[in-house]
Amino acid sequence: MEVYEKIEPLKLRLKELREMNMIVGFVPTMGALHNGHLSLLQKSKQENDISVVSIFVNPTQFNNPTDLAKYPRVLDKDLSFLRNAHCNIVFVPQVSEMYPQSDTRIFDFDYLDKILEGEFRPGHFNGVAQVVSKLFEIVKADNAYFGKKDFQQLAIIKELAKKYMPDLRTRIHGCETIREADGLAMSSRNLRLNAEQRESALKISQSLFKSKEMFEHDKSLAEIKHFVNEYISADPILRMEYFEILDADTLKSISENDFKTNIVACIAVYSGEIRLIDNITF
Ligand code: PAF
């Protein structure tokens, strides 16, 4: 496995590989790797000759400095995880390499970055767009893989490519959320949960599974929202930030009378001070 900390040598190496007609897959991450990331890497390995993983805790996408400071950083463990998974190339830049000057670019994704995460984490998606556009320009992959757990992020990245990077040749793929055996969506932030918070956090996926079941039994959107609100607020460790049922293609609200087939329910909940998100499609 080749490890690069600097942009230029990585670009040179990737140019060399492309000249040898190698198809390149890319999995951008912030490290603290788990089986969710592994599934992205496995998909990339199936569909490409060379798989590149980046590990970079991007400061510009954190609207909360404590969250940035406490974000898990376990680089040695991540590198051996990737070695075991037969990753070909890892990119682990320092902040000064990715941001030699502060990045003041402003992206506008219309309503897409104003709702859900965008509403509660101002500036978050601008930071995601800053780093992902830089990474896309560096790696110039044929395919890039993102988890559907960050459903809105995936929509924003697709829009980033369409609106701001029309010449991008990278195809963007969304991959299914990987869950723990009990249903909790895998997330690097799960590492920060203590035993009590971990137990309470399970109610997040449980509420989503139940909401899907209610939907399939023709319960109204209002009844489903009421149930999720009550279920989460009954646990004193949990605090819900939002639960929304939206059109999965557009992320626009749906009304009781919309008979859509592609619906997503998105949720953000604090378990103690750890903020977790999850979603389910109906
Ligand atoms: O989903 C993540 O881990 C991050 O938001 C990403 C896409 C690597 C950008 O920093």
py3Dmol code that shows the C-alpha trace and the ligand (Angstrom):
import py3Dmol

protein = """\
ATOM      1  CA  MET A   1       0.000   0.000   0.000  1.00  0.00           C
ATOM      2  CA  GLU A   2       1.382   3.377  -0.995  1.00  0.00           C
ATOM      3  CA  VAL A   3       0.885   6.258   1.442  1.00  0.00           C
ATOM      4  CA  TYR A   4       1.084   9.895   0.277  1.00  0.00           C
ATOM      5  CA  GLU A   5       1.050  12.999   2.429  1.00  0.00           C
ATOM      6  CA  LYS A   6       1.696  15.488  -0.378  1.00  0.00           C
ATOM      7  CA  ILE A   7      -0.523  16.351  -3.325  1.00  0.00           C
ATOM      8  CA  GLU A   8       2.074  16.579  -6.124  1.00  0.00           C
ATOM      9  CA  PRO A   9       3.657  13.095  -5.752  1.00  0.00           C
ATOM     10  CA  LEU A  10       0.179  11.576  -5.490  1.00  0.00           C
ATOM     11  CA  LYS A  11      -0.955  13.363  -8.662  1.00  0.00           C
ATOM     12  CA  LEU A  12       2.170  12.178 -10.511  1.00  0.00           C
ATOM     13  CA  ARG A  13       1.624   8.587  -9.414  1.00  0.00           C
ATOM     14  CA  LEU A  14      -2.045   8.649 -10.424  1.00  0.00           C
ATOM     15  CA  LYS A  15      -1.145  10.170 -13.803  1.00  0.00           C
ATOM     16  CA  GLU A  16       1.301   7.307 -14.328  1.00  0.00           C
ATOM     17  CA  LEU A  17      -1.388   4.747 -13.444  1.00  0.00           C
ATOM     18  CA  ARG A  18      -3.961   6.383 -15.719  1.00  0.00           C
ATOM     19  CA  GLU A  19      -1.436   6.319 -18.564  1.00  0.00           C
ATOM     20  CA  MET A  20      -1.268   2.554 -17.985  1.00  0.00           C
ATOM     21  CA  ASN A  21      -5.087   2.543 -18.551  1.00  0.00           C
ATOM     22  CA  MET A  22      -5.822   1.772 -14.900  1.00  0.00           C
ATOM     23  CA  ILE A  23      -9.357   2.622 -13.757  1.00  0.00           C
ATOM     24  CA  VAL A  24      -9.231   4.529 -10.485  1.00  0.00           C
ATOM     25  CA  GLY A  25     -11.787   4.343  -7.659  1.00  0.00           C
ATOM     26  CA  PHE A  26     -11.817   6.836  -4.793  1.00  0.00           C
ATOM     27  CA  VAL A  27     -13.204   6.677  -1.250  1.00  0.00           C
ATOM     28  CA  PRO A  28     -12.895   9.986   0.635  1.00  0.00           C
ATOM     29  CA  THR A  29     -13.019   9.596   4.443  1.00  0.00           C
ATOM     30  CA  MET A  30     -12.237  11.408   7.669  1.00  0.00           C
ATOM     31  CA  GLY A  31     -10.696   8.283   9.174  1.00  0.00           C
ATOM     32  CA  ALA A  32     -11.729   6.290  12.274  1.00  0.00           C
ATOM     33  CA  LEU A  33     -12.550   3.651   9.700  1.00  0.00           C
ATOM     34  CA  HIS A  34     -15.224   1.020  10.235  1.00  0.00           C
ATOM     35  CA  ASN A  35     -17.056  -1.593   8.190  1.00  0.00           C
ATOM     36  CA  GLY A  36     -19.127   1.102   6.477  1.00  0.00           C
ATOM     37  CA  HIS A  37     -15.906   2.477   4.956  1.00  0.00           C
ATOM     38  CA  LEU A  38     -14.764  -1.072   4.237  1.00  0.00           C
ATOM     39  CA  SER A  39     -17.899  -1.694   2.160  1.00  0.00           C
ATOM     40  CA  LEU A  40     -17.115   1.443   0.102  1.00  0.00           C
ATOM     41  CA  LEU A  41     -13.553   0.249  -0.439  1.00  0.00           C
ATOM     42  CA  GLN A  42     -14.742  -3.234  -1.391  1.00  0.00           C
ATOM     43  CA  LYS A  43     -17.128  -1.754  -3.956  1.00  0.00           C
ATOM     44  CA  SER A  44     -14.294   0.363  -5.322  1.00  0.00           C
ATOM     45  CA  LYS A  45     -12.027  -2.675  -5.527  1.00  0.00           C
ATOM     46  CA  GLN A  46     -14.685  -4.636  -7.416  1.00  0.00           C
ATOM     47  CA  GLU A  47     -15.233  -1.869  -9.966  1.00  0.00           C
ATOM     48  CA  ASN A  48     -11.742  -0.396 -10.444  1.00  0.00           C
ATOM     49  CA  ASP A  49      -8.108  -1.448 -10.925  1.00  0.00           C
ATOM     50  CA  ILE A  50      -6.734   0.916  -8.287  1.00  0.00           C
ATOM     51  CA  SER A  51      -8.483   2.134  -5.130  1.00  0.00           C
ATOM     52  CA  VAL A  52      -7.494   5.359  -3.410  1.00  0.00           C
ATOM     53  CA  VAL A  53      -8.701   6.220   0.109  1.00  0.00           C
ATOM     54  CA  SER A  54      -8.175   9.680   1.600  1.00  0.00           C
ATOM     55  CA  ILE A  55      -8.101  10.271   5.341  1.00  0.00           C
ATOM     56  CA  PHE A  56      -8.499  13.926   6.215  1.00  0.00           C
ATOM     57  CA  VAL A  57     -10.446  15.457   9.085  1.00  0.00           C
ATOM     58  CA  ASN A  58     -11.583  18.520   7.184  1.00  0.00           C
ATOM     59  CA  PRO A  59     -11.733  21.510   9.552  1.00  0.00           C
ATOM     60  CA  THR A  60     -13.888  23.662   7.265  1.00  0.00           C
ATOM     61  CA  GLN A  61     -16.901  21.355   7.542  1.00  0.00           C
ATOM     62  CA  PHE A  62     -17.076  21.524  11.356  1.00  0.00           C
ATOM     63  CA  ASN A  63     -19.293  24.314  12.586  1.00  0.00           C
ATOM     64  CA  ASN A  64     -18.591  23.267  16.176  1.00  0.00           C
ATOM     65  CA  PRO A  65     -14.926  23.553  17.336  1.00  0.00           C
ATOM     66  CA  THR A  66     -15.443  20.994  20.142  1.00  0.00           C
ATOM     67  CA  ASP A  67     -16.766  18.469  17.628  1.00  0.00           C
ATOM     68  CA  LEU A  68     -13.643  19.039  15.487  1.00  0.00           C
ATOM     69  CA  ALA A  69     -11.303  18.724  18.487  1.00  0.00           C
ATOM     70  CA  LYS A  70     -12.987  15.533  19.677  1.00  0.00           C
ATOM     71  CA  TYR A  71     -13.366  13.883  16.256  1.00  0.00           C
ATOM     72  CA  PRO A  72     -11.654  10.463  16.598  1.00  0.00           C
ATOM     73  CA  ARG A  73      -8.157  10.354  15.059  1.00  0.00           C
ATOM     74  CA  VAL A  74      -6.600   6.876  14.919  1.00  0.00           C
ATOM     75  CA  LEU A  75      -4.281   7.033  11.912  1.00  0.00           C
ATOM     76  CA  ASP A  76      -2.064   4.001  12.693  1.00  0.00           C
ATOM     77  CA  LYS A  77      -5.118   1.824  13.231  1.00  0.00           C
ATOM     78  CA  ASP A  78      -6.704   3.163  10.018  1.00  0.00           C
ATOM     79  CA  LEU A  79      -3.573   2.417   7.995  1.00  0.00           C
ATOM     80  CA  SER A  80      -3.420  -1.195   9.179  1.00  0.00           C
ATOM     81  CA  PHE A  81      -7.184  -1.526   8.542  1.00  0.00           C
ATOM     82  CA  LEU A  82      -6.603  -0.363   4.945  1.00  0.00           C
ATOM     83  CA  ARG A  83      -3.537  -2.573   4.522  1.00  0.00           C
ATOM     84  CA  ASN A  84      -5.608  -5.604   5.603  1.00  0.00           C
ATOM     85  CA  ALA A  85      -8.319  -4.569   3.146  1.00  0.00           C
ATOM     86  CA  HIS A  86      -5.741  -4.445   0.316  1.00  0.00           C
ATOM     87  CA  CYS A  87      -6.209  -0.769  -0.413  1.00  0.00           C
ATOM     88  CA  ASN A  88      -3.713   0.400  -3.059  1.00  0.00           C
ATOM     89  CA  ILE A  89      -3.160   4.072  -2.245  1.00  0.00           C
ATOM     90  CA  VAL A  90      -3.861   6.193   0.835  1.00  0.00           C
ATOM     91  CA  PHE A  91      -3.746   9.982   0.898  1.00  0.00           C
ATOM     92  CA  VAL A  92      -3.235  11.500   4.359  1.00  0.00           C
ATOM     93  CA  PRO A  93      -2.609  15.228   3.925  1.00  0.00           C
ATOM     94  CA  GLN A  94      -2.044  17.759   6.696  1.00  0.00           C
ATOM     95  CA  VAL A  95      -4.352  20.775   6.916  1.00  0.00           C
ATOM     96  CA  SER A  96      -1.550  23.006   5.522  1.00  0.00           C
ATOM     97  CA  GLU A  97      -1.322  20.794   2.423  1.00  0.00           C
ATOM     98  CA  MET A  98      -5.051  20.960   1.672  1.00  0.00           C
ATOM     99  CA  TYR A  99      -5.465  24.593   2.711  1.00  0.00           C
ATOM    100  CA  PRO A 100      -2.209  26.497   2.060  1.00  0.00           C
ATOM    101  CA  GLN A 101      -4.419  29.587   2.151  1.00  0.00           C
ATOM    102  CA  SER A 102      -7.774  29.736   3.844  1.00  0.00           C
ATOM    103  CA  ASP A 103     -10.478  28.657   1.428  1.00  0.00           C
ATOM    104  CA  THR A 104     -13.086  31.376   1.048  1.00  0.00           C
ATOM    105  CA  ARG A 105     -15.033  29.763  -1.784  1.00  0.00           C
ATOM    106  CA  ILE A 106     -18.766  29.962  -1.288  1.00  0.00           C
ATOM    107  CA  PHE A 107     -20.953  27.307  -2.855  1.00  0.00           C
ATOM    108  CA  ASP A 108     -24.685  27.632  -3.165  1.00  0.00           C
ATOM    109  CA  PHE A 109     -26.847  24.556  -3.466  1.00  0.00           C
ATOM    110  CA  ASP A 110     -30.162  26.422  -3.446  1.00  0.00           C
ATOM    111  CA  TYR A 111     -32.528  24.834  -0.873  1.00  0.00           C
ATOM    112  CA  LEU A 112     -30.455  21.606  -0.653  1.00  0.00           C
ATOM    113  CA  ASP A 113     -27.894  23.023   1.770  1.00  0.00           C
ATOM    114  CA  LYS A 114     -30.429  25.034   3.813  1.00  0.00           C
ATOM    115  CA  ILE A 115     -32.487  22.121   5.143  1.00  0.00           C
ATOM    116  CA  LEU A 116     -31.758  19.247   7.611  1.00  0.00           C
ATOM    117  CA  GLU A 117     -27.983  19.255   8.294  1.00  0.00           C
ATOM    118  CA  GLY A 118     -27.633  22.581   6.498  1.00  0.00           C
ATOM    119  CA  GLU A 119     -30.097  24.228   8.875  1.00  0.00           C
ATOM    120  CA  PHE A 120     -28.516  22.873  12.047  1.00  0.00           C
ATOM    121  CA  ARG A 121     -24.869  22.963  10.952  1.00  0.00           C
ATOM    122  CA  PRO A 122     -24.417  26.297   9.158  1.00  0.00           C
ATOM    123  CA  GLY A 123     -21.460  26.240   6.772  1.00  0.00           C
ATOM    124  CA  HIS A 124     -21.086  22.465   7.013  1.00  0.00           C
ATOM    125  CA  PHE A 125     -21.879  21.703   3.373  1.00  0.00           C
ATOM    126  CA  ASN A 126     -19.781  24.606   2.145  1.00  0.00           C
ATOM    127  CA  GLY A 127     -16.827  22.959   3.894  1.00  0.00           C
ATOM    128  CA  VAL A 128     -17.736  19.558   2.455  1.00  0.00           C
ATOM    129  CA  ALA A 129     -17.916  21.091  -1.035  1.00  0.00           C
ATOM    130  CA  GLN A 130     -14.558  22.850  -0.536  1.00  0.00           C
ATOM    131  CA  VAL A 131     -12.724  19.675   0.423  1.00  0.00           C
ATOM    132  CA  VAL A 132     -14.505  17.272  -1.930  1.00  0.00           C
ATOM    133  CA  SER A 133     -13.922  19.535  -4.947  1.00  0.00           C
ATOM    134  CA  LYS A 134     -10.203  19.744  -4.030  1.00  0.00           C
ATOM    135  CA  LEU A 135      -9.989  15.979  -3.559  1.00  0.00           C
ATOM    136  CA  PHE A 136     -11.815  15.326  -6.832  1.00  0.00           C
ATOM    137  CA  GLU A 137      -9.374  17.641  -8.647  1.00  0.00           C
ATOM    138  CA  ILE A 138      -6.379  15.879  -7.092  1.00  0.00           C
ATOM    139  CA  VAL A 139      -7.459  12.265  -7.574  1.00  0.00           C
ATOM    140  CA  LYS A 140      -9.350  12.640 -10.885  1.00  0.00           C
ATOM    141  CA  ALA A 141     -10.907   9.242 -10.227  1.00  0.00           C
ATOM    142  CA  ASP A 142     -13.179   7.379 -12.590  1.00  0.00           C
ATOM    143  CA  ASN A 143     -15.514   6.473  -9.722  1.00  0.00           C
ATOM    144  CA  ALA A 144     -16.051   7.855  -6.208  1.00  0.00           C
ATOM    145  CA  TYR A 145     -17.990   6.120  -3.429  1.00  0.00           C
ATOM    146  CA  PHE A 146     -20.025   7.727  -0.628  1.00  0.00           C
ATOM    147  CA  GLY A 147     -22.258   6.201   2.037  1.00  0.00           C
ATOM    148  CA  LYS A 148     -26.015   6.765   1.926  1.00  0.00           C
ATOM    149  CA  LYS A 149     -25.971   7.268   5.693  1.00  0.00           C
ATOM    150  CA  ASP A 150     -25.028  10.847   4.773  1.00  0.00           C
ATOM    151  CA  PHE A 151     -27.982  11.007   2.400  1.00  0.00           C
ATOM    152  CA  GLN A 152     -28.026  14.783   2.083  1.00  0.00           C
ATOM    153  CA  GLN A 153     -24.242  14.945   1.649  1.00  0.00           C
ATOM    154  CA  LEU A 154     -24.531  12.535  -1.287  1.00  0.00           C
ATOM    155  CA  ALA A 155     -27.175  14.768  -2.900  1.00  0.00           C
ATOM    156  CA  ILE A 156     -24.963  17.849  -2.340  1.00  0.00           C
ATOM    157  CA  ILE A 157     -21.897  16.134  -3.843  1.00  0.00           C
ATOM    158  CA  LYS A 158     -23.881  15.125  -6.929  1.00  0.00           C
ATOM    159  CA  GLU A 159     -25.042  18.739  -7.243  1.00  0.00           C
ATOM    160  CA  LEU A 160     -21.459  19.977  -6.671  1.00  0.00           C
ATOM    161  CA  ALA A 161     -20.307  17.884  -9.616  1.00  0.00           C
ATOM    162  CA  LYS A 162     -23.192  19.007 -11.804  1.00  0.00           C
ATOM    163  CA  LYS A 163     -23.175  22.709 -10.969  1.00  0.00           C
ATOM    164  CA  TYR A 164     -19.547  23.520 -10.197  1.00  0.00           C
ATOM    165  CA  MET A 165     -17.443  20.828 -11.888  1.00  0.00           C
ATOM    166  CA  PRO A 166     -19.024  20.252 -15.314  1.00  0.00           C
ATOM    167  CA  ASP A 167     -15.805  18.739 -16.690  1.00  0.00           C
ATOM    168  CA  LEU A 168     -15.463  16.218 -13.872  1.00  0.00           C
ATOM    169  CA  ARG A 169     -15.129  12.693 -15.211  1.00  0.00           C
ATOM    170  CA  THR A 170     -15.721  11.040 -11.827  1.00  0.00           C
ATOM    171  CA  ARG A 171     -18.949   9.054 -11.490  1.00  0.00           C
ATOM    172  CA  ILE A 172     -20.452   9.388  -8.025  1.00  0.00           C
ATOM    173  CA  HIS A 173     -21.898   6.276  -6.393  1.00  0.00           C
ATOM    174  CA  GLY A 174     -24.066   6.052  -3.269  1.00  0.00           C
ATOM    175  CA  CYS A 175     -23.608   2.875  -1.205  1.00  0.00           C
ATOM    176  CA  GLU A 176     -25.968   1.325   1.322  1.00  0.00           C
ATOM    177  CA  THR A 177     -25.655   2.168   5.023  1.00  0.00           C
ATOM    178  CA  ILE A 178     -23.889  -0.542   7.003  1.00  0.00           C
ATOM    179  CA  ARG A 179     -25.347  -1.239  10.449  1.00  0.00           C
ATOM    180  CA  GLU A 180     -24.164  -2.897  13.636  1.00  0.00           C
ATOM    181  CA  ALA A 181     -25.846  -6.243  14.381  1.00  0.00           C
ATOM    182  CA  ASP A 182     -28.426  -4.445  16.564  1.00  0.00           C
ATOM    183  CA  GLY A 183     -29.254  -1.846  13.866  1.00  0.00           C
ATOM    184  CA  LEU A 184     -27.213   1.220  14.865  1.00  0.00           C
ATOM    185  CA  ALA A 185     -25.813   2.838  11.709  1.00  0.00           C
ATOM    186  CA  MET A 186     -22.025   2.600  11.634  1.00  0.00           C
ATOM    187  CA  SER A 187     -20.361   5.971  12.168  1.00  0.00           C
ATOM    188  CA  SER A 188     -16.931   7.142  13.263  1.00  0.00           C
ATOM    189  CA  ARG A 189     -18.726   9.143  15.963  1.00  0.00           C
ATOM    190  CA  ASN A 190     -20.004   5.892  17.558  1.00  0.00           C
ATOM    191  CA  LEU A 191     -16.484   5.522  18.992  1.00  0.00           C
ATOM    192  CA  ARG A 192     -17.254   8.455  21.301  1.00  0.00           C
ATOM    193  CA  LEU A 193     -20.400   6.930  22.808  1.00  0.00           C
ATOM    194  CA  ASN A 194     -20.180   5.607  26.350  1.00  0.00           C
ATOM    195  CA  ALA A 195     -22.153   2.452  27.241  1.00  0.00           C
ATOM    196  CA  GLU A 196     -25.252   4.362  28.310  1.00  0.00           C
ATOM    197  CA  GLN A 197     -25.220   6.654  25.256  1.00  0.00           C
ATOM    198  CA  ARG A 198     -24.636   3.636  22.998  1.00  0.00           C
ATOM    199  CA  GLU A 199     -27.696   1.901  24.414  1.00  0.00           C
ATOM    200  CA  SER A 200     -29.856   4.980  23.963  1.00  0.00           C
ATOM    201  CA  ALA A 201     -28.481   5.611  20.445  1.00  0.00           C
ATOM    202  CA  LEU A 202     -30.029   2.320  19.356  1.00  0.00           C
ATOM    203  CA  LYS A 203     -33.436   3.991  19.588  1.00  0.00           C
ATOM    204  CA  ILE A 204     -32.513   6.118  16.566  1.00  0.00           C
ATOM    205  CA  SER A 205     -32.480   3.193  14.120  1.00  0.00           C
ATOM    206  CA  GLN A 206     -35.348   1.525  15.987  1.00  0.00           C
ATOM    207  CA  SER A 207     -37.500   4.613  15.476  1.00  0.00           C
ATOM    208  CA  LEU A 208     -36.653   4.603  11.749  1.00  0.00           C
ATOM    209  CA  PHE A 209     -37.463   0.911  11.329  1.00  0.00           C
ATOM    210  CA  LYS A 210     -40.773   1.460  13.125  1.00  0.00           C
ATOM    211  CA  SER A 211     -41.554   4.528  11.011  1.00  0.00           C
ATOM    212  CA  LYS A 212     -41.090   2.453   7.854  1.00  0.00           C
ATOM    213  CA  GLU A 213     -43.398  -0.215   9.242  1.00  0.00           C
ATOM    214  CA  MET A 214     -46.009   2.431  10.100  1.00  0.00           C
ATOM    215  CA  PHE A 215     -45.740   3.887   6.597  1.00  0.00           C
ATOM    216  CA  GLU A 216     -46.276   0.450   5.101  1.00  0.00           C
ATOM    217  CA  HIS A 217     -49.361   0.086   7.287  1.00  0.00           C
ATOM    218  CA  ASP A 218     -50.806   3.319   5.858  1.00  0.00           C
ATOM    219  CA  LYS A 219     -50.240   5.451   8.944  1.00  0.00           C
ATOM    220  CA  SER A 220     -50.261   9.175   8.179  1.00  0.00           C
ATOM    221  CA  LEU A 221     -47.073  11.251   8.098  1.00  0.00           C
ATOM    222  CA  ALA A 222     -48.355  13.130  11.166  1.00  0.00           C
ATOM    223  CA  GLU A 223     -48.810   9.861  13.097  1.00  0.00           C
ATOM    224  CA  ILE A 224     -45.321   8.687  12.134  1.00  0.00           C
ATOM    225  CA  LYS A 225     -43.744  11.997  13.156  1.00  0.00           C
ATOM    226  CA  HIS A 226     -45.658  11.961  16.435  1.00  0.00           C
ATOM    227  CA  PHE A 227     -44.455   8.434  17.189  1.00  0.00           C
ATOM    228  CA  VAL A 228     -40.775   9.236  16.474  1.00  0.00           C
ATOM    229  CA  ASN A 229     -40.952  12.433  18.540  1.00  0.00           C
ATOM    230  CA  GLU A 230     -42.449  10.601  21.509  1.00  0.00           C
ATOM    231  CA  TYR A 231     -40.113   7.598  21.225  1.00  0.00           C
ATOM    232  CA  ILE A 232     -36.963   9.696  21.162  1.00  0.00           C
ATOM    233  CA  SER A 233     -38.055  12.253  23.739  1.00  0.00           C
ATOM    234  CA  ALA A 234     -39.001   9.483  26.207  1.00  0.00           C
ATOM    235  CA  ASP A 235     -35.268   8.805  26.652  1.00  0.00           C
ATOM    236  CA  PRO A 236     -33.605  11.508  28.772  1.00  0.00           C
ATOM    237  CA  ILE A 237     -30.176  10.814  27.186  1.00  0.00           C
ATOM    238  CA  LEU A 238     -31.497  11.649  23.708  1.00  0.00           C
ATOM    239  CA  ARG A 239     -32.338  15.001  22.152  1.00  0.00           C
ATOM    240  CA  MET A 240     -33.792  15.092  18.668  1.00  0.00           C
ATOM    241  CA  GLU A 241     -32.792  17.888  16.317  1.00  0.00           C
ATOM    242  CA  TYR A 242     -34.970  16.914  13.380  1.00  0.00           C
ATOM    243  CA  PHE A 243     -37.000  14.107  11.882  1.00  0.00           C
ATOM    244  CA  GLU A 244     -38.235  14.779   8.351  1.00  0.00           C
ATOM    245  CA  ILE A 245     -40.002  12.659   5.755  1.00  0.00           C
ATOM    246  CA  LEU A 246     -38.995  13.835   2.281  1.00  0.00           C
ATOM    247  CA  ASP A 247     -39.025  12.996  -1.399  1.00  0.00           C
ATOM    248  CA  ALA A 248     -35.812  10.947  -1.730  1.00  0.00           C
ATOM    249  CA  ASP A 249     -35.087  12.299  -5.227  1.00  0.00           C
ATOM    250  CA  THR A 250     -35.426  15.993  -4.473  1.00  0.00           C
ATOM    251  CA  LEU A 251     -35.263  16.173  -0.641  1.00  0.00           C
ATOM    252  CA  LYS A 252     -38.413  18.315  -0.768  1.00  0.00           C
ATOM    253  CA  SER A 253     -41.224  17.946   1.757  1.00  0.00           C
ATOM    254  CA  ILE A 254     -44.092  15.695   0.882  1.00  0.00           C
ATOM    255  CA  SER A 255     -47.649  16.085   2.013  1.00  0.00           C
ATOM    256  CA  GLU A 256     -50.130  13.486   3.248  1.00  0.00           C
ATOM    257  CA  ASN A 257     -51.709  13.295  -0.201  1.00  0.00           C
ATOM    258  CA  ASP A 258     -48.504  12.701  -2.150  1.00  0.00           C
ATOM    259  CA  PHE A 259     -48.337   9.118  -3.315  1.00  0.00           C
ATOM    260  CA  LYS A 260     -44.631   8.976  -3.882  1.00  0.00           C
ATOM    261  CA  THR A 261     -42.742   5.732  -4.140  1.00  0.00           C
ATOM    262  CA  ASN A 262     -39.302   7.048  -3.258  1.00  0.00           C
ATOM    263  CA  ILE A 263     -39.399   8.541   0.210  1.00  0.00           C
ATOM    264  CA  VAL A 264     -36.653   9.076   2.768  1.00  0.00           C
ATOM    265  CA  ALA A 265     -36.970   9.711   6.491  1.00  0.00           C
ATOM    266  CA  CYS A 266     -33.956  11.572   7.897  1.00  0.00           C
ATOM    267  CA  ILE A 267     -33.152  12.007  11.567  1.00  0.00           C
ATOM    268  CA  ALA A 268     -30.530  13.782  13.687  1.00  0.00           C
ATOM    269  CA  VAL A 269     -30.330  13.050  17.405  1.00  0.00           C
ATOM    270  CA  TYR A 270     -27.876  13.853  20.181  1.00  0.00           C
ATOM    271  CA  SER A 271     -27.062  10.933  22.434  1.00  0.00           C
ATOM    272  CA  GLY A 272     -25.480  12.818  25.326  1.00  0.00           C
ATOM    273  CA  GLU A 273     -23.209  15.285  23.537  1.00  0.00           C
ATOM    274  CA  ILE A 274     -22.633  13.043  20.501  1.00  0.00           C
ATOM    275  CA  ARG A 275     -24.613  14.031  17.437  1.00  0.00           C
ATOM    276  CA  LEU A 276     -25.723  11.135  15.225  1.00  0.00           C
ATOM    277  CA  ILE A 277     -27.631  11.024  11.946  1.00  0.00           C
ATOM    278  CA  ASP A 278     -29.414   8.216  10.158  1.00  0.00           C
ATOM    279  CA  ASN A 279     -32.071   7.714   7.497  1.00  0.00           C
ATOM    280  CA  ILE A 280     -34.279   5.086   5.934  1.00  0.00           C
ATOM    281  CA  THR A 281     -36.037   4.887   2.578  1.00  0.00           C
ATOM    282  CA  PHE A 282     -39.669   3.826   2.411  1.00  0.00           C
TER     283      PHE A 282
END
"""
ligand_1 = """\
10
PAF
O -18.405 11.813 4.819
C -17.263 12.161 5.182
O -16.516 11.423 5.813
C -16.792 13.559 4.842
O -17.833 14.469 4.899
C -16.040 13.648 3.503
C -16.958 13.308 2.333
C -14.838 12.718 3.511
C -15.535 15.080 3.275
O -14.671 15.471 4.289
"""
view = py3Dmol.view(width=600, height=400)
view.addModel(protein, "pdb")
view.setStyle({"model": 0}, {"cartoon": {"style": "trace"}})
view.addModel(ligand_1, "xyz")
view.setStyle({"model": 1}, {"stick": {}})
view.zoomTo()
view.show()
